[in-house]
């Protein structure tokens, strides 16, 4: 049985989602973007959302990495 993917973040801008995906990859976490092309087409934030998903077993670590990155940017 394969492990399920969980959404750990949502982005209105697909380029920000791609940057987050790459950041996680740098830490050895494979992330999947869901809906990234819709975010490029639709301009309404409620429609234009890209989900960042990782394996459930890596979700906590991935959230911590993203949170740490946010703190460094502020």
Biopython code that builds the backbone (N, CA, C, O; Angstrom):
import numpy as np
from Bio.PDB.StructureBuilder import StructureBuilder

atoms = [
    (1, "UNK", "N", (0.838, -1.170, 0.000)),
    (1, "UNK", "CA", (0.000, 0.000, 0.000)),
    (1, "UNK", "C", (0.890, 1.242, 0.000)),
    (1, "UNK", "O", (1.861, 1.315, 0.752)),
    (2, "UNK", "N", (0.559, 2.204, -0.834)),
    (2, "UNK", "CA", (1.380, 3.401, -0.898)),
    (2, "UNK", "C", (0.874, 4.438, 0.104)),
    (2, "UNK", "O", (-0.312, 4.504, 0.428)),
    (3, "UNK", "N", (1.805, 5.228, 0.569)),
    (3, "UNK", "CA", (1.493, 6.255, 1.553)),
    (3, "UNK", "C", (0.751, 7.407, 0.884)),
    (3, "UNK", "O", (1.018, 7.741, -0.271)),
    (4, "UNK", "N", (-0.170, 8.004, 1.607)),
    (4, "UNK", "CA", (-0.961, 9.065, 0.992)),
    (4, "UNK", "C", (-0.245, 10.413, 1.058)),
    (4, "UNK", "O", (0.601, 10.657, 1.918)),
    (5, "UNK", "N", (-0.618, 11.277, 0.115)),
    (5, "UNK", "CA", (-0.106, 12.637, 0.068)),
    (5, "UNK", "C", (-1.028, 13.540, 0.872)),
    (5, "UNK", "O", (-2.245, 13.352, 0.880)),
    (6, "UNK", "N", (-0.442, 14.520, 1.546)),
    (6, "UNK", "CA", (-1.225, 15.504, 2.293)),
    (6, "UNK", "C", (-0.802, 16.899, 1.861)),
    (6, "UNK", "O", (0.359, 17.135, 1.525)),
    (7, "UNK", "N", (-1.750, 17.812, 1.876)),
    (7, "UNK", "CA", (-1.469, 19.204, 1.529)),
    (7, "UNK", "C", (-0.885, 19.900, 2.745)),
    (7, "UNK", "O", (-1.477, 19.884, 3.824)),
    (8, "UNK", "N", (0.285, 20.513, 2.566)),
    (8, "UNK", "CA", (0.925, 21.210, 3.683)),
    (8, "UNK", "C", (0.901, 22.722, 3.510)),
    (8, "UNK", "O", (1.148, 23.459, 4.465)),
    (9, "UNK", "N", (0.606, 23.192, 2.297)),
    (9, "UNK", "CA", (0.545, 24.634, 2.051)),
    (9, "UNK", "C", (-0.241, 24.888, 0.778)),
    (9, "UNK", "O", (-0.357, 24.022, -0.090)),
    (10, "UNK", "N", (-0.783, 26.105, 0.689)),
    (10, "UNK", "CA", (-1.482, 26.525, -0.518)),
    (10, "UNK", "C", (-0.932, 27.878, -0.945)),
    (10, "UNK", "O", (-0.599, 28.725, -0.115)),
    (11, "UNK", "N", (-0.843, 28.061, -2.254)),
    (11, "UNK", "CA", (-0.275, 29.282, -2.811)),
    (11, "UNK", "C", (-1.190, 29.845, -3.887)),
    (11, "UNK", "O", (-1.749, 29.098, -4.690)),
    (12, "UNK", "N", (-1.342, 31.164, -3.901)),
    (12, "UNK", "CA", (-2.096, 31.825, -4.962)),
    (12, "UNK", "C", (-1.210, 32.038, -6.183)),
    (12, "UNK", "O", (-1.710, 32.210, -7.295)),
    (13, "UNK", "N", (0.101, 32.026, -5.977)),
    (13, "UNK", "CA", (1.072, 32.257, -7.048)),
    (13, "UNK", "C", (1.831, 30.950, -7.303)),
    (13, "UNK", "O", (2.507, 30.433, -6.414)),
    (14, "UNK", "N", (1.711, 30.431, -8.512)),
    (14, "UNK", "CA", (2.349, 29.142, -8.811)),
    (14, "UNK", "C", (3.871, 29.220, -8.759)),
    (14, "UNK", "O", (4.528, 28.212, -8.500)),
    (15, "UNK", "N", (4.446, 30.399, -9.001)),
    (15, "UNK", "CA", (5.909, 30.509, -8.925)),
    (15, "UNK", "C", (6.376, 30.390, -7.473)),
    (15, "UNK", "O", (7.437, 29.823, -7.215)),
    (16, "UNK", "N", (5.600, 30.917, -6.523)),
    (16, "UNK", "CA", (5.935, 30.748, -5.105)),
    (16, "UNK", "C", (5.824, 29.278, -4.705)),
    (16, "UNK", "O", (6.626, 28.773, -3.920)),
    (17, "UNK", "N", (4.832, 28.615, -5.249)),
    (17, "UNK", "CA", (4.666, 27.185, -4.974)),
    (17, "UNK", "C", (5.864, 26.399, -5.495)),
    (17, "UNK", "O", (6.346, 25.480, -4.833)),
    (18, "UNK", "N", (6.336, 26.759, -6.671)),
    (18, "UNK", "CA", (7.505, 26.084, -7.257)),
    (18, "UNK", "C", (8.754, 26.313, -6.421)),
    (18, "UNK", "O", (9.569, 25.405, -6.254)),
    (19, "UNK", "N", (8.909, 27.527, -5.892)),
    (19, "UNK", "CA", (10.056, 27.814, -5.025)),
    (19, "UNK", "C", (9.995, 26.970, -3.750)),
    (19, "UNK", "O", (11.016, 26.449, -3.299)),
    (20, "UNK", "N", (8.818, 26.837, -3.179)),
    (20, "UNK", "CA", (8.659, 26.013, -1.977)),
    (20, "UNK", "C", (8.952, 24.549, -2.289)),
    (20, "UNK", "O", (9.573, 23.849, -1.490)),
    (21, "UNK", "N", (8.505, 24.095, -3.448)),
    (21, "UNK", "CA", (8.772, 22.723, -3.879)),
    (21, "UNK", "C", (10.280, 22.491, -3.995)),
    (21, "UNK", "O", (10.783, 21.454, -3.565)),
    (22, "UNK", "N", (10.988, 23.439, -4.566)),
    (22, "UNK", "CA", (12.439, 23.311, -4.724)),
    (22, "UNK", "C", (13.149, 23.344, -3.373)),
    (22, "UNK", "O", (14.106, 22.602, -3.153)),
    (23, "UNK", "N", (12.681, 24.201, -2.474)),
    (23, "UNK", "CA", (13.260, 24.267, -1.133)),
    (23, "UNK", "C", (13.154, 22.906, -0.448)),
    (23, "UNK", "O", (14.121, 22.427, 0.143)),
    (24, "UNK", "N", (11.992, 22.294, -0.529)),
    (24, "UNK", "CA", (11.819, 20.976, 0.085)),
    (24, "UNK", "C", (12.707, 19.935, -0.593)),
    (24, "UNK", "O", (13.262, 19.061, 0.072)),
    (25, "UNK", "N", (12.840, 20.028, -1.907)),
    (25, "UNK", "CA", (13.715, 19.099, -2.636)),
    (25, "UNK", "C", (15.155, 19.227, -2.154)),
    (25, "UNK", "O", (15.876, 18.232, -2.071)),
    (26, "UNK", "N", (15.574, 20.453, -1.836)),
    (26, "UNK", "CA", (16.928, 20.674, -1.321)),
    (26, "UNK", "C", (17.161, 19.935, -0.004)),
    (26, "UNK", "O", (18.298, 19.622, 0.347)),
    (27, "UNK", "N", (16.076, 19.659, 0.720)),
    (27, "UNK", "CA", (16.151, 18.921, 1.978)),
    (27, "UNK", "C", (15.791, 17.449, 1.802)),
    (27, "UNK", "O", (15.624, 16.725, 2.784)),
    (28, "UNK", "N", (15.670, 17.008, 0.552)),
    (28, "UNK", "CA", (15.395, 15.606, 0.273)),
    (28, "UNK", "C", (13.936, 15.204, 0.371)),
    (28, "UNK", "O", (13.621, 14.017, 0.469)),
    (29, "UNK", "N", (13.043, 16.183, 0.346)),
    (29, "UNK", "CA", (11.612, 15.896, 0.424)),
    (29, "UNK", "C", (10.989, 16.139, -0.943)),
    (29, "UNK", "O", (11.029, 17.252, -1.467)),
    (30, "UNK", "N", (10.417, 15.091, -1.508)),
    (30, "UNK", "CA", (9.751, 15.222, -2.805)),
    (30, "UNK", "C", (8.361, 15.784, -2.573)),
    (30, "UNK", "O", (7.575, 15.232, -1.803)),
    (31, "UNK", "N", (8.064, 16.884, -3.243)),
    (31, "UNK", "CA", (6.756, 17.530, -3.126)),
    (31, "UNK", "C", (6.084, 17.570, -4.491)),
    (31, "UNK", "O", (6.742, 17.619, -5.530)),
    (32, "UNK", "N", (4.771, 17.549, -4.461)),
    (32, "UNK", "CA", (3.967, 17.566, -5.678)),
    (32, "UNK", "C", (3.108, 18.828, -5.657)),
    (32, "UNK", "O", (2.544, 19.190, -4.625)),
    (33, "UNK", "N", (3.016, 19.492, -6.808)),
    (33, "UNK", "CA", (2.144, 20.657, -6.941)),
    (33, "UNK", "C", (0.849, 20.222, -7.615)),
    (33, "UNK", "O", (0.868, 19.579, -8.664)),
    (34, "UNK", "N", (-0.267, 20.576, -7.005)),
    (34, "UNK", "CA", (-1.581, 20.226, -7.538)),
    (34, "UNK", "C", (-2.333, 21.520, -7.838)),
    (34, "UNK", "O", (-2.524, 22.359, -6.958)),
    (35, "UNK", "N", (-2.752, 21.665, -9.077)),
    (35, "UNK", "CA", (-3.511, 22.844, -9.476)),
    (35, "UNK", "C", (-2.666, 24.013, -9.923)),
    (35, "UNK", "O", (-3.174, 25.126, -10.054)),
    (36, "UNK", "N", (-1.381, 23.784, -10.162)),
    (36, "UNK", "CA", (-0.505, 24.899, -10.498)),
    (36, "UNK", "C", (-0.900, 25.592, -11.793)),
    (36, "UNK", "O", (-0.719, 26.803, -11.916)),
    (37, "UNK", "N", (-1.422, 24.873, -12.738)),
    (37, "UNK", "CA", (-1.782, 25.504, -14.008)),
    (37, "UNK", "C", (-3.062, 26.317, -13.871)),
    (37, "UNK", "O", (-3.240, 27.309, -14.578)),
    (38, "UNK", "N", (-3.949, 25.913, -12.979)),
    (38, "UNK", "CA", (-5.159, 26.699, -12.728)),
    (38, "UNK", "C", (-4.788, 28.056, -12.146)),
    (38, "UNK", "O", (-5.418, 29.065, -12.464)),
    (39, "UNK", "N", (-3.770, 28.083, -11.297)),
    (39, "UNK", "CA", (-3.330, 29.344, -10.708)),
    (39, "UNK", "C", (-2.753, 30.278, -11.764)),
    (39, "UNK", "O", (-2.765, 31.496, -11.586)),
    (40, "UNK", "N", (-2.253, 29.726, -12.849)),
    (40, "UNK", "CA", (-1.724, 30.555, -13.931)),
    (40, "UNK", "C", (-2.840, 31.102, -14.817)),
    (40, "UNK", "O", (-2.659, 32.116, -15.491)),
    (41, "UNK", "N", (-3.992, 30.433, -14.818)),
    (41, "UNK", "CA", (-5.099, 30.808, -15.700)),
    (41, "UNK", "C", (-6.104, 31.712, -15.000)),
    (41, "UNK", "O", (-6.508, 32.738, -15.547)),
    (42, "UNK", "N", (-6.504, 31.333, -13.797)),
    (42, "UNK", "CA", (-7.537, 32.073, -13.083)),
    (42, "UNK", "C", (-6.924, 33.155, -12.211)),
    (42, "UNK", "O", (-5.842, 32.977, -11.653)),
    (43, "UNK", "N", (-7.618, 34.273, -12.098)),
    (43, "UNK", "CA", (-7.095, 35.374, -11.292)),
    (43, "UNK", "C", (-7.775, 35.491, -9.937)),
    (43, "UNK", "O", (-7.267, 36.191, -9.061)),
    (44, "UNK", "N", (-8.895, 34.835, -9.739)),
    (44, "UNK", "CA", (-9.564, 34.887, -8.446)),
    (44, "UNK", "C", (-8.839, 33.978, -7.462)),
    (44, "UNK", "O", (-8.673, 32.788, -7.729)),
    (45, "UNK", "N", (-8.404, 34.527, -6.319)),
    (45, "UNK", "CA", (-7.655, 33.709, -5.356)),
    (45, "UNK", "C", (-8.390, 32.454, -4.906)),
    (45, "UNK", "O", (-7.755, 31.434, -4.637)),
    (46, "UNK", "N", (-9.715, 32.511, -4.819)),
    (46, "UNK", "CA", (-10.450, 31.328, -4.370)),
    (46, "UNK", "C", (-10.397, 30.196, -5.391)),
    (46, "UNK", "O", (-10.566, 29.030, -5.034)),
    (47, "UNK", "N", (-10.165, 30.530, -6.649)),
    (47, "UNK", "CA", (-10.062, 29.529, -7.710)),
    (47, "UNK", "C", (-8.603, 29.172, -7.966)),
    (47, "UNK", "O", (-8.267, 28.011, -8.201)),
    (48, "UNK", "N", (-7.752, 30.174, -7.918)),
    (48, "UNK", "CA", (-6.358, 30.029, -8.328)),
    (48, "UNK", "C", (-5.477, 29.610, -7.160)),
    (48, "UNK", "O", (-4.679, 30.401, -6.657)),
    (49, "UNK", "N", (-5.625, 28.376, -6.738)),
    (49, "UNK", "CA", (-4.833, 27.882, -5.611)),
    (49, "UNK", "C", (-4.003, 26.686, -6.058)),
    (49, "UNK", "O", (-4.505, 25.765, -6.701)),
    (50, "UNK", "N", (-2.724, 26.722, -5.704)),
    (50, "UNK", "CA", (-1.835, 25.593, -5.942)),
    (50, "UNK", "C", (-1.556, 24.931, -4.601)),
    (50, "UNK", "O", (-1.071, 25.580, -3.675)),
    (51, "UNK", "N", (-1.859, 23.650, -4.494)),
    (51, "UNK", "CA", (-1.581, 22.890, -3.276)),
    (51, "UNK", "C", (-0.191, 22.283, -3.360)),
    (51, "UNK", "O", (0.207, 21.756, -4.398)),
    (52, "UNK", "N", (0.536, 22.361, -2.264)),
    (52, "UNK", "CA", (1.841, 21.713, -2.139)),
    (52, "UNK", "C", (1.635, 20.476, -1.277)),
    (52, "UNK", "O", (1.248, 20.579, -0.112)),
    (53, "UNK", "N", (1.894, 19.304, -1.854)),
    (53, "UNK", "CA", (1.648, 18.050, -1.150)),
    (53, "UNK", "C", (2.931, 17.249, -0.991)),
    (53, "UNK", "O", (3.801, 17.241, -1.862)),
    (54, "UNK", "N", (3.018, 16.575, 0.152)),
    (54, "UNK", "CA", (4.146, 15.687, 0.448)),
    (54, "UNK", "C", (3.590, 14.403, 1.057)),
    (54, "UNK", "O", (2.415, 14.327, 1.416)),
    (55, "UNK", "N", (4.446, 13.408, 1.166)),
    (55, "UNK", "CA", (4.049, 12.178, 1.847)),
    (55, "UNK", "C", (3.690, 12.500, 3.295)),
    (55, "UNK", "O", (4.321, 13.341, 3.935)),
    (56, "UNK", "N", (2.682, 11.825, 3.789)),
    (56, "UNK", "CA", (2.208, 12.079, 5.148)),
    (56, "UNK", "C", (3.331, 11.952, 6.181)),
    (56, "UNK", "O", (3.372, 12.713, 7.147)),
    (57, "UNK", "N", (4.226, 11.009, 5.986)),
    (57, "UNK", "CA", (5.326, 10.794, 6.936)),
    (57, "UNK", "C", (6.339, 11.936, 6.940)),
    (57, "UNK", "O", (7.114, 12.066, 7.887)),
    (58, "UNK", "N", (6.344, 12.760, 5.901)),
    (58, "UNK", "CA", (7.284, 13.880, 5.813)),
    (58, "UNK", "C", (6.608, 15.232, 6.024)),
    (58, "UNK", "O", (7.261, 16.273, 5.939)),
    (59, "UNK", "N", (5.314, 15.223, 6.297)),
    (59, "UNK", "CA", (4.549, 16.467, 6.380)),
    (59, "UNK", "C", (5.053, 17.396, 7.481)),
    (59, "UNK", "O", (5.229, 18.591, 7.241)),
    (60, "UNK", "N", (5.285, 16.879, 8.663)),
    (60, "UNK", "CA", (5.723, 17.732, 9.771)),
    (60, "UNK", "C", (7.078, 18.368, 9.472)),
    (60, "UNK", "O", (7.265, 19.565, 9.689)),
    (61, "UNK", "N", (8.013, 17.576, 8.980)),
    (61, "UNK", "CA", (9.333, 18.106, 8.643)),
    (61, "UNK", "C", (9.217, 19.168, 7.549)),
    (61, "UNK", "O", (9.879, 20.204, 7.617)),
    (62, "UNK", "N", (8.390, 18.918, 6.555)),
    (62, "UNK", "CA", (8.211, 19.873, 5.461)),
    (62, "UNK", "C", (7.616, 21.181, 5.967)),
    (62, "UNK", "O", (8.055, 22.259, 5.564)),
    (63, "UNK", "N", (6.625, 21.097, 6.843)),
    (63, "UNK", "CA", (6.027, 22.313, 7.420)),
    (63, "UNK", "C", (7.071, 23.112, 8.190)),
    (63, "UNK", "O", (7.118, 24.339, 8.094)),
    (64, "UNK", "N", (7.899, 22.418, 8.947)),
    (64, "UNK", "CA", (8.946, 23.091, 9.727)),
    (64, "UNK", "C", (9.945, 23.795, 8.819)),
    (64, "UNK", "O", (10.383, 24.903, 9.128)),
    (65, "UNK", "N", (10.306, 23.176, 7.717)),
    (65, "UNK", "CA", (11.233, 23.788, 6.763)),
    (65, "UNK", "C", (10.619, 25.052, 6.174)),
    (65, "UNK", "O", (11.279, 26.089, 6.102)),
    (66, "UNK", "N", (9.367, 24.972, 5.756)),
    (66, "UNK", "CA", (8.703, 26.142, 5.178)),
    (66, "UNK", "C", (8.549, 27.255, 6.209)),
    (66, "UNK", "O", (8.743, 28.428, 5.888)),
    (67, "UNK", "N", (8.204, 26.900, 7.438)),
    (67, "UNK", "CA", (8.061, 27.898, 8.500)),
    (67, "UNK", "C", (9.395, 28.566, 8.802)),
    (67, "UNK", "O", (9.452, 29.779, 9.000)),
    (68, "UNK", "N", (10.454, 27.790, 8.837)),
    (68, "UNK", "CA", (11.789, 28.335, 9.069)),
    (68, "UNK", "C", (12.174, 29.316, 7.966)),
    (68, "UNK", "O", (12.769, 30.360, 8.233)),
    (69, "UNK", "N", (11.836, 28.977, 6.745)),
    (69, "UNK", "CA", (12.128, 29.860, 5.615)),
    (69, "UNK", "C", (11.360, 31.170, 5.744)),
    (69, "UNK", "O", (11.905, 32.238, 5.464)),
    (70, "UNK", "N", (10.102, 31.097, 6.164)),
    (70, "UNK", "CA", (9.292, 32.311, 6.354)),
    (70, "UNK", "C", (9.927, 33.223, 7.391)),
    (70, "UNK", "O", (10.004, 34.437, 7.203)),
    (71, "UNK", "N", (10.385, 32.625, 8.493)),
    (71, "UNK", "CA", (10.997, 33.413, 9.566)),
    (71, "UNK", "C", (12.272, 34.091, 9.087)),
    (71, "UNK", "O", (12.546, 35.228, 9.473)),
    (72, "UNK", "N", (13.050, 33.418, 8.257)),
    (72, "UNK", "CA", (14.287, 33.999, 7.734)),
    (72, "UNK", "C", (14.007, 35.165, 6.799)),
    (72, "UNK", "O", (14.801, 36.102, 6.714)),
    (73, "UNK", "N", (12.874, 35.109, 6.094)),
    (73, "UNK", "CA", (12.523, 36.172, 5.160)),
    (73, "UNK", "C", (12.031, 37.419, 5.875)),
    (73, "UNK", "O", (12.126, 38.522, 5.336)),
    (74, "UNK", "N", (11.503, 37.254, 7.093)),
    (74, "UNK", "CA", (10.959, 38.405, 7.845)),
    (74, "UNK", "C", (11.974, 39.067, 8.690)),
    (74, "UNK", "O", (11.666, 40.042, 9.375)),
]
sb = StructureBuilder()
sb.init_structure("model")
sb.init_model(0)
sb.init_chain("A")
sb.init_seg("    ")
for serial, (resi, resn, name, xyz) in enumerate(atoms, 1):
    if name == "N":
        sb.init_residue(resn, " ", resi, " ")
    sb.init_atom(name, np.array(xyz, "f"), 0.0, 1.0, " ", f" {name:<3s}", serial, name[0])
structure = sb.get_structure()
